[in-house]
């Protein structure tokens, strides 16, 4: 019975992807969980549940869809707190503490996309970090490129950086932005 609870918990984890309310690019991360009435569909080549480590891992062309929002990656690992022993029968109330996506991460919602090599979602702190050789955010024809994106899932504040600035030449790049004027309608 605990095994099935773990599967349900891992499946329900995408409900916690965030509640960002900001406009433009941070909206791509707000889709999961924004409509609790929408079903969540997860497909993967394999699901590994490790009760001893409180983790569940979806592996192989992972696709998560809720409404108009989708996440695609090669591996999605869900970390949860608690052992599930004290839960009421049939209840799935364990707390998801962290999600890690790796092997290329692509998030899309309507006309917005975010693409990077890896992403982690800290559900306790309500932060998402996406990293990669190129982290690319787009909305219609507008594009922003950097190497590290940090999003506060509670406030929607997003920060994109181009590197560490270590002085060794590595990470000394710049954030790049291409904006098409009047390309995004104001929804206010």
C-alpha positions in Angstrom: 0.0 0.0 0.0 2.9 2.4 0.8 4.3 1.8 -2.7 1.0 3.0 -4.3 1.0 6.0 -2.0 4.6 6.8 -3.2 3.4 6.6 -6.9 0.5 8.9 -6.1 2.8 11.3 -4.3 5.3 11.4 -7.1 2.4 12.0 -9.6 1.0 14.7 -7.4 4.4 16.4 -7.1 3.8 18.5 -10.2 1.0 20.3 -8.4 3.7 22.0 -6.4 5.7 23.4 -9.4 4.8 26.9 -8.2 2.4 29.7 -7.8 4.1 32.5 -9.6 1.8 35.4 -10.3 4.2 37.7 -12.2 3.7 38.6 -15.8 5.7 37.5 -18.9 8.5 34.8 -18.6 7.9 33.7 -15.0 4.4 32.6 -16.0 5.8 29.5 -17.8 6.6 28.1 -14.3 3.2 29.0 -12.8 1.1 26.6 -14.9 1.4 23.4 -12.9 -1.0 23.6 -10.0 -2.7 26.8 -11.1 -5.8 24.8 -12.0 -6.4 22.1 -9.5 -9.4 20.9 -11.5 -7.2 19.9 -14.5 -5.9 16.4 -14.5 -2.1 15.8 -14.4 -0.7 13.3 -16.8 2.8 11.9 -16.5 4.4 9.6 -19.0 7.9 8.1 -18.7 9.8 5.1 -19.8 10.3 4.0 -16.1 9.3 4.9 -12.6 11.6 4.1 -9.7 10.3 4.4 -6.1 12.8 4.3 -3.3 10.9 4.3 0.0 14.1 4.3 2.1 15.3 7.5 0.5 11.9 9.1 0.2 12.3 9.6 -3.6 10.5 8.7 -6.8 12.2 9.0 -10.1 10.6 9.2 -13.5 13.2 8.2 -16.2 13.2 8.2 -20.0 11.4 10.9 -22.1 9.4 12.2 -19.2 6.4 14.2 -20.2 4.2 16.0 -17.6 1.0 17.8 -18.8 -1.6 19.8 -16.9 -3.9 21.9 -19.0 -1.9 24.0 -21.3 1.3 23.6 -19.4 3.9 20.9 -20.1 7.3 19.8 -18.8 9.6 17.5 -20.8 12.9 16.1 -19.5 14.8 12.9 -19.4 14.7 12.5 -15.7 12.4 13.9 -13.0 13.3 13.1 -9.4 10.9 13.8 -6.6 12.0 14.2 -3.0 9.4 14.0 -0.2 9.4 14.2 3.5 7.9 11.8 6.0 7.3 8.0 5.8 3.6 7.9 5.0 3.0 5.6 8.0 0.9 8.1 9.9 -1.3 9.0 7.0 -5.0 8.2 6.9 -5.9 5.3 4.5 -5.9 6.5 1.0 -4.5 9.9 1.9 -1.6 11.4 -0.1 -0.5 14.3 2.1 3.2 13.9 2.3 5.2 17.1 1.7 7.2 17.4 -1.5 10.5 19.0 -0.5 12.3 19.2 -3.9 12.1 18.3 -7.5 15.1 17.8 -9.8 14.8 17.6 -13.6 17.9 16.7 -15.7 18.9 15.7 -19.2 17.4 18.7 -20.9 14.4 20.5 -19.5 11.7 22.1 -21.6 8.7 23.9 -20.0 5.9 25.4 -22.1 2.7 27.2 -21.3 0.7 28.8 -24.1 3.2 31.0 -26.0 5.9 30.9 -23.3 8.8 28.4 -23.1 11.8 27.9 -20.9 14.7 25.6 -21.9 17.8 24.6 -20.0 20.0 21.6 -19.2 18.8 21.1 -15.6 16.2 22.5 -13.2 15.6 22.2 -9.5 12.5 23.2 -7.6 12.9 23.8 -3.8 9.4 23.6 -2.6 10.2 24.6 1.0 11.9 27.9 -0.1 9.6 28.2 -3.2 12.5 28.7 -5.6 13.3 27.3 -9.0 16.7 27.3 -10.5 17.3 26.4 -14.2 20.9 26.1 -15.5 22.6 25.2 -18.7 25.0 26.1 -21.4 22.1 28.2 -22.6 19.0 28.9 -20.6 16.5 30.2 -23.2 13.2 31.9 -22.3 10.8 32.9 -25.0 7.4 34.4 -25.3 6.2 34.7 -28.9 9.1 36.4 -30.8 10.7 37.7 -27.6 13.8 35.8 -26.4 16.0 36.1 -23.3 19.2 34.0 -23.1 21.6 33.4 -20.1 23.1 30.5 -18.2 21.3 30.5 -14.8 17.7 31.4 -14.1 16.4 31.8 -10.6 12.6 32.2 -10.0 10.9 33.0 -6.8 7.8 30.9 -7.3 5.8 32.8 -4.7 6.5 36.3 -6.0 7.3 35.5 -9.6 10.6 37.5 -9.4 13.0 36.1 -11.9 16.8 36.7 -12.3 18.8 35.6 -15.2 22.6 35.7 -15.2 25.2 34.9 -17.9 27.9 33.3 -15.7 30.0 33.4 -12.6 32.2 36.2 -13.6 35.2 34.4 -12.2 37.7 36.4 -14.3 39.2 33.3 -16.0 37.2 34.0 -19.2 34.6 31.4 -18.3 31.3 32.8 -17.3 32.2 36.3 -18.5 29.3 36.3 -21.0 26.3 38.6 -21.0 22.6 38.1 -20.9 21.0 38.5 -24.3 17.5 39.9 -25.0 15.6 40.2 -28.2 12.3 42.1 -28.0 9.8 42.6 -30.7 7.9 45.8 -29.9 4.1 45.5 -29.4 4.4 41.7 -29.7 2.7 40.9 -26.3 -0.8 42.1 -25.6 -1.4 43.7 -22.2 -3.8 41.4 -20.3 -4.5 43.9 -17.5 
